Amino acid sequence: MKIKCCVVDDEPLALSQMKRYVAQTDFLELAASFDNGIDAQNFLRENAVDLLFLDIQMPQFSGLDLSKLVDTECKIIFTTAFEKYALQGYKVNALDYLLKPISYSEFLEASQKALAWFSSKNNASFKVDSGQDYIFVKSEYKQVKILFNEILYIEGLKDYVKIWLADQPKPVLSIMSLKKLEDLLPSDFMRVHRSYIVSLDKITAIERGQILVGDNVRITVAEQYKKKFSEFLSRNSYN
């Protein structure tokens, strides 16, 4: 498998080295590289990547600042010259951290940790029927059949998804990627937030940038998804 990654570092030599390391690693694919967090954030707002090699200490907009804004499905390996930052990295769900100067063997070890994580994720047991009207997901050691027309919305939580169903007080919890699940859903589902997918048929109202679905659940439409959602509204509005 190929892991699509980005490298962000304000030091030219460190950035060049990390790009060279990515090129040497056959299971990594460089999507983009940046010398500042602001440009990286703008790119990541419109483009999905699997893995981020992220320098912690950068002027104006630090790696820690950026890490709190990226999609929850994007894994992070922090790079830093300051060991004191390591604990902070784990607080924002970093997969690993590398202490500068970074050797290729250290880089490869951290990258292989990412490969193992994504391989495990992709091998999570779920499948879609050829008719595309239901999905089986693994939940609590069993395969649970989920009908698409019963889904209200889906919530992403780090390595898990919560599938909220009509007339069910508790969600179905499963280890899988929200992005991978999004790719399997039919066209009447839409991602409206980095952590939420909604069933368009189950929307009961839209108020002040928020979607109401189910039992008055409110989901905010995030900035990067507003254009697509507005296009949906335009196609289905009659006043």
N, C-alpha and C positions, 0 to 999 in steps of 0.2 A: 504494500500500500504506500501511497505518497501522502505526506503530511505537508499541507500548505502553510508556510510560515512567513513572518515578518521579523525584521531586525530593526531595533530602535536604539541608537546610541549617539550622543553628541560629540564623542571623540572620534575624529576621522580614522585614526589608526585602528582603534577598537572596532569601529563599524566595518572597515575593510577586512579585518581579520575574521569577524563573525560571518560575513558574506562568503569569504573563502572557505570557511569551515562548512557552511551550508552546502556549497557547491561540491565539496568532497564527500558528502553524505548522501548515498543514493536514495534513501527513503524520504529526504527532505526536498521540498520545492519552494524556492524563494518567490513570494508574491510581490514583495516590495521591501525597500529599506528606507529609513528616515533618520535624519540627524537631530530631530526634535520631536517632542511629544504632541505638539499641536497638529503638525502635518500628519502624523501617524493617526491621531484621533479622527481627522477629517477623512482619511482613507478608510479606516475601519468602520466608520459610520455607514459607508456605502458598499463595503466589500467584506465578505466573510473569510476569515482565515482560521486555521486549526490551532496554531501555536505562535506565541510571541516571545522572542528573545528581547528582553526589555531592560535597558539600563535604568537603575533606580535614580541616581542623582543627575538631574538635568536642570538647566536654568528655566525659570518661568513656570514650567509645567513638568513636574517630576514623573518618573516611572510609576510611583505609587499613585499619583493622581490619575494617570492614564489607566492603570490597572482596574480602578474602581468604575470605569466607564465602558470598558470593552464588554462584548457579549459574554454571558456567563459560560457559553460553550467553548470559548477560546481559552486554551490553557496557557499558562505563563511560566517561563523560566527567567528569573531575574539574573542580571549580571551586575556586579557591583565591586568597587574597590574597597568598600567599607563593610566589614563583617558585622558590625552592629546592626545593619539593616536586615539581616537574614530573618530574624524573628518577625519583623514587620511584614516581610514578604509572605510568610506563611499565613499571616492574619488575613490576607486578601486572596487566599486559596492558590498560592503559587505551587506549581508542580515540583519545582526545584529552584536552587539558586547556585550561581557560579561566581566564585571569588576571583577577581582579576589579579594578576595576569592569568588568562585562561589557556590551558593547553588543549590540543585537539582531543586527547584521550578523555579529559574532563568534559569537554563539550559533547563528545560522542556518548559518554555514559549518561549524561542528562537527557540527550536526545533519544537514547534507547529506552529510557524511562517513559518518555512521551509516546514512543512507538508501542510499548507494552500497554500503556493506558488506552490508546486509541484502538489497538487490536482487540483488547478486552471489550471495549465499548461496542465495536462493530460486530463482535461475536455474540452480543447479547441476544437472547432468543426472542425474536419476534418475526412475524411474517404477514403478508397481505394476501388476501384471497384474490384470484384473478378477476373477480367481479368488482373489486374495489368497494364493496359495501360494508366490510368489516375488517378488523385487524386482530390478530392474537398477540398479546403482550405477556411477558413473564412478570408475574407479581406474586410474591410470597410463595415461591417454589412451585407455582402452577401456571399454566397457560390460561389466560383469561380472554374470552372473546368479547371484543368491544365493537358494537355497531356504530358506524359513523353517524347515523341519524340520532343517536342518543347522546352524543358528545355536546356539552355546552361550551366548554373551553378547556384549554390545556395550559398548565403552568409549569415552567421550567425552574428547577431548583438545583443548581450546580450539576451534579451527576445524575439527577433523577428528573422524571416528569410526573406531574399529578394530572390525571385525566378525570375531569369532573363531568359526571353524567346526570342527565335528567332523572329526577325522582330518586336519586341516591345521595344520602347524607354525607358519605365519605368518598373521597376520590380513589381511583385505582393508582397505586404508586408503582412505578417501574423504573429500572435502571436503563436509560437510553438517552440518546441525544435529541434535544428538541429540534435541531436542524434536520436530522435524519427522519424524525417523525413527520416534520413539516413536508418533506419531499414525498412522503407516502400518502398524504391526505389529498382528497379530491378538491376541486376548485372552489367549493363553497366553504372552505376554511381559509383564514387569512392571519398572517403574523402581524400583530399591531403593536408589539412591544418586544424588546429582547427576551422577555420572560413569559410572553403570552401569545397563544394562538386562539382565535375565537371561531366558533361556528357562525357564519353570517346569517344562517336561517334562524339562529336562536337569539339574535339581538332584539331586544324589546324597545329600546330607545337610545338616543344619542343626545348627550347633554354636556355642554361646555367642555368639549374635547374628551369626554369619557363615554365609553360604551356600557350600557346596562344589559346584562344578560343573566338568565336564570332568576334566582331569588334575589333580585336587586343587587347583584354583584356589579361593582364598578371597576372598569379597566381603562386606564389612561392610554390613549393613542400616542405613542412616542413620536418625536419629531421626525425621525428618519422613515417612519411608516405613514406619515400623514398624507403624502401625495397619493400613494396607492389607495389608501382608504377613501380619500376624497373622490377619486375616480370611480370607485365602487358606488359611493353615494350619488354621484351625478347620474350614473346609469340607472339608478333605481329610485330617483326622486321625481315626483309628479306635481310639484307645486313651486 
